[in-house]
Amino acid sequence: MKKTTIEQIARLRNVRRNLTAVLLNLPIDTRETTVATLLTMLDHFAEHPNDYRELLDERLRTNE
């Protein structure tokens, strides 16, 4: 396999791993959420990280 192919595979696996980690913390149905909606949410949380932290904290409290 070419080096670029290996790098592309690694990048795709990394994106999937990171996306899964984020989706586990969001109160959404992944089967019904569009990519556009997900990108909007990610943009919002990037601009307002405290909102994401509050969401994580709330999910931790409800799972205790």
N, C-alpha and C positions, 0 to 999 in steps of 0.2 A: 504494500500500500504506500502511496505517496505521503510525504510529510504533511502536505496541506490537507489531505483527506483525514489523517489521524487528528490533526488540529481541529478540523471541522466537527468530527465526531465528538471529541472532547468538549468543544464549546457547546454543542447541542445537549450533551449529557449534563453539563454544568448548568445550563439554562433550565433544563427540566428539574434538576435537583433544587435549584433556587426557587423556581416557580412553585413547586410542590410545598416547599417550606413556607412560603408566603400564603398559599391557598389554605393550608391547614389552620391558619390563624384568622382567616376572613370568614365572616358569616354569610357565605354565598353558596348557592347551588352551582357547582362547577359545570354541570350538564346544561344549565340554562343561562349562564353568563356569557355574553359576547366578548370577543377580544377587545373591542372598542371600550366596553364598560370596564373591563379589567385594567386597561391602560389608563383610563380616566382615574380609576381608584388609585393605581400606583403613582400617578402624577400627583394626586391630592396628598397622599401619605408622604411623598418625597418633599412636598412643600410644607406639610404640616405633620412633622414626625411625632409630635405629642399626641395627635389623634390616633396614630397607629399604636403608640405606647399605651394609651388608655384602652384601646380595643384589646390589646394583649392582656393587660391587667384585668379587665373585666372577664375575659374568657378564663383566665386562671382562677378568678374568684368563683365563677359558676361551676368550674370543674372540680372544686375542692370538696 
